[in-house]
Amino acid sequence: MTPRTTDVVHGTAPSGGPSTSTPTRSRSARRTVATLVATLGIGLVPAVGTATAHAEPAAQSASADNSTRLSVTRSATTTYEGRKGSKLSIRLRNADEPVDGRVKVYDGKKLLRTLTASDRNDDGRLNLSYRLPKSLKVGKHTITLKFLPAASTDASSAKRTTKVRVRSEGELIVRTAKRYIGTPYRYGGTTPRGFDCSGFTSYVYKKAGVAKLPRSSSAQRGSGKVVARKNARPGDLIWTRGHVAIYVGNGKQIDAPRPGKSIKVRDIWQSNPTFLRV
């Protein structure tokens, strides 16, 4: 009897018997896995694309900038008591939102003024100005500006500070007088070409915008209020019979001394002078 043989090379089974071909099963399994991977792969591509499409608007939203930029410049860092204050030039800028709202101006914690910010062009650009009041006291001041946006805009708030200094009127007189140090004494002189003592004091007070003094030293004696020497301030007049000078502080004066000399700062040499506040 001839024994049965199984064609394992081609994977065919004899009639009526089960197949025992391992290679055929392996190839079939590989094809099945490949089909599944291909199918899943096709489904993954649009899923990735869909996630990317949803991420783009979020990125665009994050790039929006509604921050407000506030800057300020001053016309002067130093002003004088009772005189025109420094002018503040205020700039508001926003890339994406109109800058409608209010700008509050403070001296320290004291509210000086509330300015209306009305961005009529809706372009996020607005310039304002404000002059500090004459009533600021002598000393250093920290000026704070706060932008408070209107409810109708998404612009952010903003804050900026700047500093100014207010000097006394007497300091202005002394500063003006010192410009003429070295000017020669000239009898009867009332100009920077040459001064006598009363010509110098009257010129300085007028130039500083403080007062119009009489021409002679004797007449200037009645131009102000007498103050005690211990209470004297820079800018006060120092009067003695036949001479007048300007007090600069710390026991010194500036004056036009006498013929052959020039204007300079020197110690108070008068024994019992009268101090006058104009």
ZAMARGU-4260 file (C-alpha; in steps of 0.2 Angstrom, whole numbers, plus 5000, padded with zeros to 4 digits):
<rodrens>
0) 5000/5000/5000 | 5007/5017/4995 | 5007/5029/5009 | 4998/5046/5008 | 5009/5062/5006
5) 5005/5080/5010 | 5011/5094/4999 | 5018/5106/5011 | 5027/5116/4999 | 5011/5122/4990
10) 5000/5121/5005 | 4987/5109/4997 | 4978/5095/5008 | 4973/5078/5002 | 4955/5075/4999
15) 4945/5073/5015 | 4959/5078/5027 | 4963/5094/5037 | 4977/5106/5032 | 4992/5106/5042
20) 5001/5120/5033 | 5009/5133/5045 | 5017/5144/5032 | 5000/5147/5024 | 4993/5152/5041
25) 5007/5164/5044 | 5006/5173/5027 | 4987/5174/5029 | 4989/5182/5047 | 5002/5194/5040
30) 4990/5200/5026 | 4976/5202/5039 | 4987/5213/5051 | 4993/5223/5036 | 4975/5226/5031
35) 4970/5231/5048 | 4985/5243/5049 | 4981/5251/5032 | 4963/5253/5038 | 4968/5261/5054
40) 4981/5271/5046 | 4968/5279/5034 | 4957/5283/5049 | 4972/5291/5058 | 4976/5304/5045
45) 4960/5314/5045 | 4960/5313/5064 | 4977/5322/5065 | 4971/5334/5052 | 4956/5338/5062
50) 4966/5341/5078 | 4977/5353/5069 | 4962/5362/5061 | 4955/5365/5079 | 4972/5370/5086
55) 4974/5385/5074 | 4960/5396/5080 | 4967/5394/5098 | 4984/5399/5092 | 4977/5415/5083
60) 4967/5419/5099 | 4983/5418/5110 | 4992/5430/5098 | 4979/5444/5101 | 4987/5459/5111
65) 4975/5470/5120 | 4988/5478/5131 | 4988/5497/5132 | 5005/5506/5132 | 5005/5522/5142
70) 5020/5535/5140 | 5022/5553/5147 | 5035/5567/5144 | 5037/5583/5153 | 5040/5600/5147
75) 5051/5604/5162 | 5058/5593/5176 | 5060/5608/5187 | 5047/5622/5190 | 5045/5636/5202
80) 5033/5640/5216 | 5018/5649/5210 | 5023/5648/5192 | 5017/5639/5177 | 5018/5620/5180
85) 5026/5607/5169 | 5016/5601/5154 | 5013/5583/5153 | 5011/5575/5136 | 5002/5558/5137
90) 5002/5545/5124 | 4990/5530/5124 | 4993/5515/5111 | 4984/5499/5109 | 4987/5487/5094
95) 4969/5479/5094 | 4958/5489/5105 | 4952/5508/5105 | 4958/5517/5120 | 4942/5524/5127
100) 4941/5527/5146 | 4949/5539/5158 | 4966/5545/5164 | 4968/5549/5182 | 4983/5561/5187
105) 4989/5560/5205 | 5002/5569/5215 | 5007/5556/5227 | 4990/5550/5233 | 4981/5566/5229
110) 4970/5566/5213 | 4974/5581/5203 | 4963/5578/5188 | 4953/5565/5178 | 4955/5566/5159
115) 4943/5559/5147 | 4951/5547/5134 | 4940/5547/5119 | 4947/5537/5104 | 4936/5544/5091
120) 4945/5535/5077 | 4945/5518/5085 | 4963/5516/5080 | 4970/5513/5097 | 4980/5529/5096
125) 4977/5544/5107 | 4987/5559/5113 | 4982/5570/5128 | 4990/5584/5138 | 4989/5591/5155
130) 4998/5605/5164 | 5002/5603/5182 | 4995/5616/5193 | 5004/5631/5200 | 4998/5626/5218
135) 5011/5612/5219 | 5022/5615/5235 | 5040/5617/5235 | 5049/5600/5234 | 5050/5584/5224
140) 5034/5576/5217 | 5030/5559/5210 | 5016/5561/5197 | 5006/5545/5193 | 4995/5542/5178
145) 4982/5528/5178 | 4973/5523/5162 | 4956/5515/5166 | 4948/5508/5150 | 4929/5510/5147
150) 4918/5494/5149 | 4915/5495/5130 | 4933/5490/5126 | 4944/5475/5130 | 4959/5486/5132
155) 4970/5483/5147 | 4973/5496/5161 | 4990/5505/5162 | 5000/5515/5174 | 5015/5527/5172
160) 5025/5538/5185 | 5036/5553/5182 | 5045/5565/5193 | 5045/5584/5194 | 5053/5596/5206
165) 5046/5613/5212 | 5059/5626/5218 | 5055/5641/5228 | 5054/5658/5221 | 5069/5663/5230
170) 5079/5649/5222 | 5074/5657/5205 | 5080/5674/5210 | 5097/5667/5216 | 5098/5656/5200
175) 5095/5671/5190 | 5107/5682/5199 | 5121/5669/5197 | 5121/5671/5178 | 5129/5688/5180
180) 5144/5683/5191 | 5159/5692/5184 | 5149/5706/5177 | 5159/5722/5181 | 5153/5736/5193
185) 5147/5751/5184 | 5141/5767/5192 | 5122/5769/5187 | 5123/5753/5177 | 5107/5743/5175
190) 5112/5730/5161 | 5123/5715/5159 | 5136/5727/5152 | 5138/5733/5170 | 5128/5735/5186
195) 5129/5746/5202 | 5121/5738/5217 | 5103/5743/5215 | 5104/5742/5196 | 5109/5723/5199
200) 5095/5719/5211 | 5081/5728/5201 | 5087/5719/5185 | 5087/5702/5193 | 5070/5703/5201
205) 5063/5709/5184 | 5072/5696/5174 | 5065/5682/5186 | 5048/5689/5185 | 5046/5692/5203
210) 5044/5711/5205 | 5048/5728/5198 | 5059/5736/5211 | 5063/5755/5212 | 5079/5760/5205
215) 5088/5767/5220 | 5094/5757/5235 | 5085/5769/5247 | 5069/5766/5238 | 5071/5748/5238
220) 5071/5748/5257 | 5052/5750/5257 | 5049/5737/5244 | 5046/5722/5255 | 5042/5715/5273
225) 5056/5715/5285 | 5061/5698/5292 | 5073/5692/5305 | 5090/5687/5300 | 5086/5669/5307
230) 5071/5668/5296 | 5079/5675/5280 | 5077/5664/5264 | 5087/5664/5248 | 5081/5678/5237
235) 5078/5690/5251 | 5085/5708/5249 | 5099/5713/5261 | 5099/5731/5264 | 5110/5744/5273
240) 5112/5762/5270 | 5119/5765/5253 | 5120/5747/5248 | 5108/5732/5243 | 5112/5714/5240
245) 5103/5697/5237 | 5104/5684/5250 | 5109/5666/5243 | 5109/5657/5260 | 5122/5650/5272
250) 5127/5667/5277 | 5132/5673/5259 | 5126/5686/5247 | 5128/5691/5229 | 5130/5709/5224
255) 5139/5722/5214 | 5152/5728/5227 | 5160/5744/5221 | 5170/5751/5207 | 5184/5740/5201
260) 5175/5724/5207 | 5163/5712/5198 | 5148/5703/5204 | 5152/5688/5215 | 5145/5678/5229
265) 5153/5682/5246 | 5151/5682/5265 | 5139/5695/5272 | 5150/5708/5279 | 5137/5721/5285
270) 5136/5721/5304 | 5117/5724/5306 | 5109/5723/5289 | 5090/5723/5286 | 5082/5708/5277
275) 5068/5711/5266 | 5055/5699/5258 | 5047/5706/5242
</rodrens>
